[in-house]
Structure formats: C-alpha cells, structure tokens
C-alpha cells in the first residue's frame, strides 16, 4: 500500500469540480441539522439511489448517520452565502431561514435548483467518512446556473458548448 501525503491528496482531489449542496435532516430532539456537502452523487436511476458522505469528525456527523431520512438541496449560483452559512461550525445554520416540512419532518430549504428527499438505504464505512446511500422518494427541479466548487473556491459555470450540443 502506498502512503499518501493527505494534504497533497486533498489538493489533487480538489481539482475535480463538483456541484454544491446543503444536506438537511432531523437530529437529536428533532432539531434541524444541516451542512454544506460536495460529495453528493448519483448511484442509480432504477432504483433511484444517490449518496453523500459525512466526515466522522464533523460536528453533526453522528446525528446524520442516525437519521433515517435526509434532503439534498443542490445550490444555484446565487447561493454562495447559503453555502458558507451551512459550512460553518455553528448550531445557528438555520438562523434567518424559512423552511418547509418535508417527508418524515425533514427541514426543507425553499430555494434550490434541485431538491431530493431520501430515505437511508445503507450506511457504509468509508474510512474517515460514513457513506449514506439513499433512495430518492421525492424530487423537485428548477433549472438554474449551478454553484461549483473546485480547488477550494466557489465558482460559476460557463457553458463551453452551444446549447444545441449538450452532452447526455
């Protein structure tokens, strides 16, 4: 097994651009919990499965792992402040935000480009992370310019192909 310098590994992995999401759930005593996540990805269309991973050392990690449901909110380019708000290590992440109730009482953000309400199918060991595989039960989509994270920065996407040449 090759040993990796974790700082170099993190820097190299950071070259892979991702979308930005906020994941929400109900934590201890049914309090809303949330965090900014860029590890979200599609697993399967049939059945509809997605996953994200949570760092075991992150404050609400145990609460997310214990939750049976979670919601993933894909952020649009105008939501940089929301991304930063949910990335902070504070219990006040929902301060000043209006939410609406979702499946199993999930706290749902009202502004997003896509939103997935999921039931946890599996919790998998991912080293210093826990991988939460979820079945999509409800979804909403509002097309908008995405918020992108790459090389430690929030970015906006610019299409490089004319719209008639989309890649499927």
Secondary structure, DSSP 8 states (H G I E B T S, - for coil): -----HHHHHHHHTTS-EE-EEEEEE-GGG-EEEEEES--EEEETTTTEEEEEEETTSTTHHHHHH-SEEEEEE-BTT-HHHHHHHHSSSS-TTTT--EEE-GGG-EEES--SEEEEEEEEEEEEETTEEEEEEEEEEEEE----BEEEETTEEEE---SS-GGG---
